[in-house]
Amino acid sequence: MKSLRLQRAGLYTKGFNCLGDCGTDHGKLPIYCVEQGFVKKAYASDNKEGPLDNAVKNIQDKGLQNKVIPLLADGLVYLNEEIDVVSILGMGGRMIVSILKTADLSHVKRLILIANSENFLLRDFLEQAEWLIIAEELIKENGKFYQLLILEKGLMNLSNIEKEFGPFIIKEKSENFEEMLKLLLKKLIVAKLEAKSDSAKKKIETRIKELEEVLM
Ligand SMILES: C[S@@+](CC[C@H](N)C(=O)[O-])C[C@H]1O[C@@H](n2cnc3c(N)ncnc32)[C@H](O)[C@@H]1O
């Protein structure tokens, strides 16, 4: 499989029984996890027929109909006792929160998440819902940065900056992280030059300082 983002996410299903991949679209993640023998079985679910048709075709092409089950479903309404690991990748953080909020996660031991946006909101919810981040990666794919979050049940207490960028990601200070923050800083410097009022300028200065401290 070509996608580094999906490869890295898939690795964290290793040793689990059955994956529920919500918002599967093409179904590449559950297909990969079953093909690699990371899980015995997987559900590939999507709430739209078009994307699910792509998954059905890919599952058939690989002859995995008995092991990867396509499902037309909104969110995670289909969770059952055999599904012990759940992935939701490629949606906004707010949408992921709303799916997790309404799901019965009592049999789920691990969550694998990538939000395209609103990571602060997502980590804030996960902290309150008593999910603990056990690993994180900042992945760059096609010029975009993706925060991969791996969680198991437990307590955490994150600062605001950790909710935004991730405690493991901040600690690791990878090349990707430095590149991402330097890009953010560049944009802020331009915004500061263009700021119309002193208060707007001050706000941007505070944010610049905050990001510079994270980089140190
Ligand atoms: C951008 S794609 C991501 C595909 C794949 N997970 C990935 O990361 O490459 C998002 C998919 O989520 C599906 N989706 C959005 N809201 C959903 C929901 N509430 N329940 C299930 N699927 C949903 C969309 O139909 C779409 O196929």
The ligand as a Gaussian input file, in Angstrom:
#p B3LYP/6-31G(d) Opt

LIG

0 1
 C      -11.835000      11.731000       3.406000
 S      -12.549000      10.156000       3.500000
 C      -11.324000       9.269000       4.389000
 C      -11.111000       7.873000       3.871000
 C      -10.112000       7.026000       4.637000
 N      -10.543000       6.801000       5.994000
 C       -8.746000       7.676000       4.624000
 O       -8.350000       8.286000       5.621000
 O       -8.047000       7.594000       3.591000
 C      -13.841000      10.315000       4.712000
 C      -14.914000       9.263000       4.572000
 O      -15.730000       9.299000       5.730000
 C      -17.060000       9.051000       5.365000
 N      -17.932000       9.571000       6.438000
 C      -18.173000      10.862000       6.766000
 N      -19.015000      10.941000       7.820000
 C      -19.287000       9.645000       8.182000
 C      -20.093000       9.052000       9.197000
 N      -20.801000       9.805000      10.055000
 N      -20.144000       7.706000       9.275000
 C      -19.442000       6.941000       8.410000
 N      -18.673000       7.440000       7.430000
 C      -18.601000       8.778000       7.305000
 C      -17.197000       9.764000       4.017000
 O      -18.268000       9.254000       3.272000
 C      -15.828000       9.468000       3.383000
 O      -15.860000       8.311000       2.578000

